[in-house]
Amino acid sequence: MTKEEAIIKAHAMYAYEESEKSDEETGDFDALWQSLYDVCQLATYGVLDFDEDEINEAREWLKETRPMTKHYQEKEIYF
């Protein structure tokens, strides 16, 4: 998946709709990644109401796109 494809996929996810969408103004991929990371973490621990498929979709996106980031390549995904 290219970075452009990853952005399109992320913007289509429910997790993105619930996120702070911090990439909207800057177009920064790391901002997009961090927004989805935060939402996925909150949903995993029951703070946000997501079904399991929505959480899994976001988690898999995070894992697949982590190498595309500048600052989160070493970030652990504990949830």
C-alpha positions as a LaTeX table, in Angstrom:
\begin{tabular}{lrrr}
\hline
Residue & $x$ (\AA) & $y$ (\AA) & $z$ (\AA) \\
\hline
Met1 & 0.00 & 0.00 & 0.00 \\
Thr2 & 1.28 & 3.45 & $-0.86$ \\
Lys3 & 1.05 & 6.37 & 1.52 \\
Glu4 & $-1.66$ & 7.92 & $-0.65$ \\
Glu5 & $-3.69$ & 4.68 & $-0.50$ \\
Ala6 & $-3.19$ & 4.55 & 3.26 \\
Ile7 & $-4.54$ & 8.08 & 3.63 \\
Ile8 & $-7.61$ & 7.29 & 1.54 \\
Lys9 & $-8.24$ & 4.12 & 3.54 \\
Ala10 & $-7.82$ & 5.93 & 6.86 \\
His11 & $-10.17$ & 8.74 & 5.88 \\
Ala12 & $-12.84$ & 6.15 & 5.04 \\
Met13 & $-12.67$ & 4.45 & 8.45 \\
Tyr14 & $-15.09$ & 5.04 & 11.30 \\
Ala15 & $-12.06$ & 5.51 & 13.56 \\
Tyr16 & $-11.03$ & 8.54 & 11.55 \\
Glu17 & $-14.49$ & 10.08 & 11.88 \\
Glu18 & $-14.15$ & 9.76 & 15.65 \\
Ser19 & $-10.58$ & 11.08 & 15.73 \\
Glu20 & $-9.34$ & 14.63 & 16.10 \\
Lys21 & $-8.46$ & 14.57 & 12.36 \\
Ser22 & $-5.27$ & 16.45 & 13.10 \\
Asp23 & $-3.99$ & 15.87 & 9.57 \\
Glu24 & $-6.76$ & 17.95 & 7.94 \\
Glu25 & $-4.94$ & 21.25 & 8.16 \\
Thr26 & $-1.37$ & 20.05 & 7.74 \\
Gly27 & $-1.67$ & 16.93 & 5.58 \\
Asp28 & 0.95 & 15.38 & 7.86 \\
Phe29 & 0.91 & 11.58 & 7.78 \\
Asp30 & 2.34 & 11.30 & 11.30 \\
Ala31 & $-0.54$ & 13.46 & 12.58 \\
Leu32 & $-3.02$ & 11.13 & 10.89 \\
Trp33 & $-1.28$ & 8.08 & 12.34 \\
Gln34 & $-1.23$ & 9.52 & 15.87 \\
Ser35 & $-4.91$ & 10.48 & 15.66 \\
Leu36 & $-5.89$ & 6.95 & 14.71 \\
Tyr37 & $-3.55$ & 5.49 & 17.33 \\
Asp38 & $-5.23$ & 7.55 & 20.06 \\
Val39 & $-8.75$ & 6.64 & 18.94 \\
Cys40 & $-7.89$ & 2.95 & 18.59 \\
Gln41 & $-6.38$ & 2.87 & 22.06 \\
Leu42 & $-9.44$ & 4.58 & 23.58 \\
Ala43 & $-11.79$ & 2.20 & 21.77 \\
Thr44 & $-9.79$ & $-0.85$ & 22.84 \\
Tyr45 & $-10.15$ & 0.12 & 26.50 \\
Gly46 & $-13.85$ & 0.90 & 26.17 \\
Val47 & $-13.63$ & 4.69 & 26.45 \\
Leu48 & $-15.09$ & 5.02 & 22.94 \\
Asp49 & $-17.83$ & 2.75 & 21.63 \\
Phe50 & $-16.49$ & 0.81 & 18.63 \\
Asp51 & $-17.37$ & $-2.70$ & 17.58 \\
Glu52 & $-14.56$ & $-5.24$ & 17.39 \\
Asp53 & $-14.33$ & $-5.05$ & 13.58 \\
Glu54 & $-13.81$ & $-1.27$ & 13.70 \\
Ile55 & $-11.07$ & $-1.63$ & 16.32 \\
Asn56 & $-9.37$ & $-4.40$ & 14.34 \\
Glu57 & $-9.51$ & $-2.37$ & 11.12 \\
Ala58 & $-7.82$ & 0.59 & 12.81 \\
Arg59 & $-5.25$ & $-1.60$ & 14.59 \\
Glu60 & $-4.29$ & $-3.36$ & 11.35 \\
Trp61 & $-3.99$ & $-0.03$ & 9.55 \\
Leu62 & $-1.67$ & 1.23 & 12.30 \\
Lys63 & 0.54 & $-1.86$ & 12.05 \\
Glu64 & 0.67 & $-1.77$ & 8.26 \\
Thr65 & 1.43 & 1.94 & 8.00 \\
Arg66 & 3.81 & 2.37 & 10.94 \\
Pro67 & 6.86 & 2.06 & 8.62 \\
Met68 & 5.53 & 5.01 & 6.58 \\
Thr69 & 5.73 & 7.38 & 9.54 \\
Lys70 & 8.69 & 9.55 & 10.43 \\
His71 & 8.36 & 9.48 & 14.22 \\
Tyr72 & 6.40 & 6.32 & 15.05 \\
Gln73 & 8.34 & 3.55 & 13.35 \\
Glu74 & 9.43 & 2.18 & 16.73 \\
Lys75 & 6.11 & 2.90 & 18.50 \\
Glu76 & 4.74 & $-0.19$ & 20.20 \\
Ile77 & 1.07 & $-1.01$ & 19.77 \\
Tyr78 & 0.14 & $-2.63$ & 23.07 \\
Phe79 & $-3.58$ & $-2.90$ & 22.48 \\
\hline
\end{tabular}
